[in-house]
Amino acid sequence: MTFNGNSLVALRSTTGTLLITATVLASLVGFLDAYVVIVAVPAIKRDLGGSATALQFVVTGYLLTVASFLLLSGALADRFGRRRVLEAGLLVMLLASVLCSLAPSVGWLIAARIAQGVGGALVVPSSLAMLNGTLRVADRARGIGIWAGLATLGTTLGPFAGGWLVDHASWRWVFLLNVPVIVIALVVLRFVPEVGRAVRPASADLLGGVLAVVGLGGVTYALTDGPASGWLTAPVLIAAVLGLGSLVALVPVERRRPAPMLKLSLFASRQFSAINVTTVLLYGAWAAANYLLVLQCELQLGYTAAQAGAVLIPESVVFLALSPFAGALVARFGPRWLMAAGILAVAVAFFLLSGASPGESYAQAILPGALVWGLGAGLLVTPLTAAVLSAVDDADLGEASAINDGASRVGALLITALVPVLIGGSGGGGLTTAIRGGYSAAMIVMGGITVASAIVAAVFVSNVRPGAMPMTPAPRINSCALPVIERPVPQGK
């Protein structure tokens, strides 16, 4: 069922509750698949074997395909309907999760993880676009705050639950954690209407889709494999050249398309540009810091897989408590200073966590940084998300959400790929020694990158309240104009 634009849903209604439930569960699946596998890698190595590079792609294969297909999936959501694309993505993830759990080899597992990433690319932007496009304007900031707090619990609770399964059952069960969540989300979605304008005709922009997939896929493959295999090896060089060439070609191709997959006019806002730059820096450092902390806990502090997965639970608790409150503050005061303050708090957390060393208790080594991290996350995620979505027309929510989510994932891939370089390792068997000597310096670098992100937000993001922002963007400029940006999500967030 599709409602017109005048039939938007109140947050405090039965339909609003079902909408929040469905979109939170759907997004939780995406976050689970992105983060839960980290603690299972040593067990996968013992069971299936595989080189260091192959095991790395068990982790990054999912992120690689999500980043590569996000733009295409956002355009599909805007053209074919957000609920329909969301349901398709959940079904793909369901099948891929089962295939991951049955994997007889590392190659099989990587292929299944890539399929999971295709489903994840369909799910994450569609769920957020559906939430923002279905709620009444007055309820959107608060709804996004609730969504952000609940959905991103997967970034912390997922690794804990996965670690417990690794310690007490098998790594294979890690990939089945999301199956009941997917099933419940699909059931609830049947009771949520598709609200919005008439569905657009399908775009024939197959060339744009191919260029985006090859471009992002090639670049992220090169960044992921380069530190381990060598930047000048043939596969890395070929992937980098193909990727960069495709991304360069994408801009003129999309300018000439009558119905482009990537609408360049969305980049005509300085606000939109600034928030996406903020997103790349912030969520890149966020993902790398999370990875570094898990390695430090397991390889240096003597934590089990479950304990390493649980270290940031206090961060999620604080985040969950603050997110709805932050939504109300954004609606009243605007996003700029909440964003900047929250990002700076995250930077402080990274500096605190850089001192975590063997011999210290959890309360000394991890807890202070985790609490400050949660404070920062609770303040920043909602204003980032609300600001970017408020800058575009409702018909473009899926594409705008996909662009910003893609920014967060590209940042995560780029900066996480630099971790072996920062700690003095090669991504191979010397990881334990490398993390011992390089963890602290690498975490300080993450803090510095996060400070840079806060500066961009403070200087370039306007403080217009989302409720006061026009729900249609500024007059669209000629499609030949150069782009500009705005908004985020954790994913990483």
Order of alpha helices (4+ residues) and beta strands (2+ residues): beta-alpha-alpha-alpha-alpha-alpha-alpha-alpha-alpha-beta-alpha-alpha-alpha-alpha-alpha-alpha-alpha-alpha-alpha-alpha-alpha
